[in-house]
């Protein structure tokens, strides 16, 4: 007698449901994304838990959180789905209409997002793209686990195996145009703890013996920029992403900031041939070495807003 679910094979739809719940944060949202009822989602999770012999989710306030065992199973599920989708891509289609999942750092949004959206418009040869803006370290995890297909990363803690291209970026201090620091005062920093910007600034200050204080803390990129505009202190950014309302700070008391590595990276098992138009578009948008010469010249003039 044939059983739909036996104990030696995990149906791939159960794994896809697990990944959807983990990414979207609820059974309801996962059901909507997969065109399943909430009861069907619940039944699939229950069956998957029976097969692996462990609880995969626990309640965390109003939402769900993966258990330790759930995190392990999720990692395997993402890898299995990535390989499954790669096999199906040989036929020239993406399974279940799955979009290409693209990520890039939040700091690049103002500079890059409008053009990326334009490049992905109907008729441009790039169809079905899902865009994510986040910090590089989180996107590195998503890329390595198969939750992103292509990611722009800045100074990742370790370099993914599949590199499309890499370049260098100069970090700079940024302040409000009329901001003045009182003589002898510690350097007021606009902070997002544990991010690349914070690490670069703190290391530079400590190596140079410059005293500093944290004037503002937020995970919200807009809030940090508004804090800088309001004159609360300095923040570090990639030079070419400095917004028009802010100014590159070149005061003598500021420590020198280093160059960092930027790059476009691909998830394991992604067939580069199937995403080449997208990669070429992203290379033009993000890679400073491959921007058209007239845009590079205009950017060089606009980015330096010092007197």
N, C-alpha and C positions, 0 to 999 in steps of 0.2 A: 504494500500500500504506500502510495506517495504522500509524504508529509510536506506541506509548504515550508515549514521550518524544521530542519533537523539539527542535531547537536554538533555536527561537524562542519557546517557552513553558516556563516552569518550573511543573510541577505543584504545586498548593498544598499537597498532603500532604507534599511535601519540605520546604517552608517551615515547616509545623507541626511536623514532626519536629525541624528545626533549633532552633526556639524551645523545644521541650520539653527537648532535651538541654541547651541553655544554661541553662534555669531549674532543671533537676533535677540537673545535674552529671554524668550518666553515661548511656551507651546503655541500660544495663539498666533504670534508673528510667524513662527516656523510653519504652522499650518497654512497661513495665508500665502506664504512664499512658495510652498510645495503643493498648493491646491488640495489640501487635506483638511478634514474636520479636526477639531481639537481632540475629540474622542479617538480618532484614528492615530493622531500623534501620540497620545497617551498610551495607546495599545502597543505601538511600535517601541516606545521607550521601555515599557514593561517587558516586552519580549526580549529586547536587547539586554536588559539587566538580567533576565533569566539565563540567557546564553552565556554571559560573561561572569555571572555569579556574584554580582556586586551592585550596590546602588551607585548611580552615575551622577545624580543631581541631589542637591539639598537646598532647602529654602533659605534665602538670604534677604531678610526684609521683604520688600514687595516683589523681588525677583527671584531668579534661580542662580545657583552657583554650582559649578562642577566639583564633585568630590575628588580626592586624590586619585582614586581609581578612574574616575571619569576623565581627568586630565590625560592619563596614560592612554585610555581607549580613544580619546579624541585625537591624539597625535597619530596613532595607527590609522584611524578612520580617514584622516586627511590625506595620509600617504597613499592609502588604498584607492581613495576616490581620485587622487591626482593621476595614478597609474591607469585606473579605469578610463578616465576621461582622455588620457593620452592615447590609449588603444583605439577608442572610438574616433579620435581626431584623424586617424588614418583614412577614414571614410570621408573626410572633408567637412564634418559637422561638429558642433559643440553639443555635448549631451544636455538634454533638458533645457535647451536654449540658454545655457549658462553664459553670462557675459564674461568678457576679459576683465580681470580684477587688477586695477592699477592703483599704486599708492605713491605719494610723494610727501615731503615734509611740509608741515603747516606754514612755515616761513616762506615757502615758495608760492603760496596760493595766489596772492595778489598779482605776482609777476606772471605766473604760468597758467593758472586755471582758466581764464577767459580764452586763451589761445588753444588750450587742450580741448575745451568744450567745442570750439569752432572746428578743430581738426576732426572731431568725432561726430560732427553733424551728418545727417543723412546725405548720401551722395559723395562723401569724401573717401570712401573705400575702407573705412574703419567702422565696423558695426558692433553694437552691443558691448559697451564699455561701462564698468562700474568703477567709480573713482573714490579713493579714500585718502584723506589728509590726516596725518598723525605724526608722532615723533618717530625718528629713525629706528630707535631700538625696538619699539613695538612692531613697526613694519618689518623689521628683520625677522622677528619671531613669526609673523604672519607669512612671510615669504618662505621661510624654512619649513613651516608646517603645511604649506600648500594653500593657505587662505588668501594669498596674493599671487598673481601670475607674473607681474612686472612691478618693480619698485625702484624709485629714486631714493638713494640713501646717502647720508652725509656721515663720514667717519664711523662706519659700523664697527662694533666691538670685534667682529670677525668678518672676513670677506666671504660672501657666498661663492660657491664654486663656479656658478655660471655668470660671467661678467659680459655685458654688452659693450660698455665703454666706461671710462673713468676720466676724471679731471681734477684740478685743484681749485679751491675756493679760498678767498681771503676773508677772515673774520675781522670785524671792526667794531669799535664802540660807537653807540648811537645815543643821541640826546635830543632834547627839545632845542629849537634854534636859539631861544633866549635863556637857556639854563646856565646858571653860574654856580660854581662850587665855592663855598667859603674856604679861605686859606686854612690849611691844617685839618679840615674836616675829613672823616673817612669817606671813601668812595661809596655813594649810595647805589645799590644794585636793584634792578627789577628782575625778579627771580622766578624760575620754574624748576624746583629742585630735581636733581638727578638727570637733567637734560644736557645735551652737548653744550649748549650756550653757557649754562652754569659751570660746567666742568672746565671749559676753556678759560672763562673769566677768573674763576677762583684759583686755578693753577697758575695763571699769569700773575695775579696779584701776590700770591704767596711766594712765587719765585723771585719777584721783584721787590718784595718787602713793602708792598702798598697795603695800607689798612683799608678795610671795607666794611660796610654794614648792609643788611638787607632791608630795603625800604618798602618793597611791595612784592607779594607772592601771589601768583595765580597760574592755573593751568590753561587759562583762556588767552589765546594769542591776541585777540582784539583788546582785552582788558590790559594786557601788558603794554601794548602800544599806546593805549590811552594814558596809562600811568606815565610813560615816558613823555608823551606830548604835554602832560600836565606839569612836567618839571620835577617829578619825584626822583629821578636818577637816570642811570645809564643801563643799557642792555647791549648784549653782543649779538650781532647778526652777520650773515653772509653779506658781503659788501654790495652785491648787485641786487639784493632784495630790500634795501633800505627804502621805506615808504617816502613819498614826496614831502609829507609834513614833518619828517624828522631829519636830523643832520648827522653826518659822520663826524665824530668827535676826534680831534687830533691834538688835544691839550698835552703839554709836555709831561704832566704828572701821570698820565695814563700808561700802564704797562703795554708793551707790544703784544699783539695777539697773533697767533700762528695761522698758517694756511692749513686747511683741512681737505680731506679727499671727498669728492662727490662721485657718484656713478649710477648707472642704470644696470639693474641686476635681474636675473630671471630665476623663476622657481625651478627646482629639479624636475626633469622629465618634460618640461615645456618644449614643444616643437617650435623652434624659432621661426621656421618658415611660415607658420600659420599666423604669426603676429608681426611680420616684418613691416607692414605699413605703419602699424602703431609704434614700433620701435624707431623707425625713421623719423616719425613726427615728434616723438619724445626726445630724440637726440637733438633735433633742431630747436626744440623749446628749452630744454634744460642744460644741454652741454654748451658752456660758454665758448668753447673752441670751434663749435660748428654752427654758431649763429651767423646769419648773413652779415657781411662786413659793414653795411650801412647801419644795421641795428647795433652792432658792437661799438661803432664809433659814437652813435647817439647815447648809448648806455654809459660810455666812458665819461661823457660830458655831464650827463645828468646825475650820476652817482656821487660825484664829489661836490658836495654843497658847502664846503668850507670857504671862508672869505678869500 
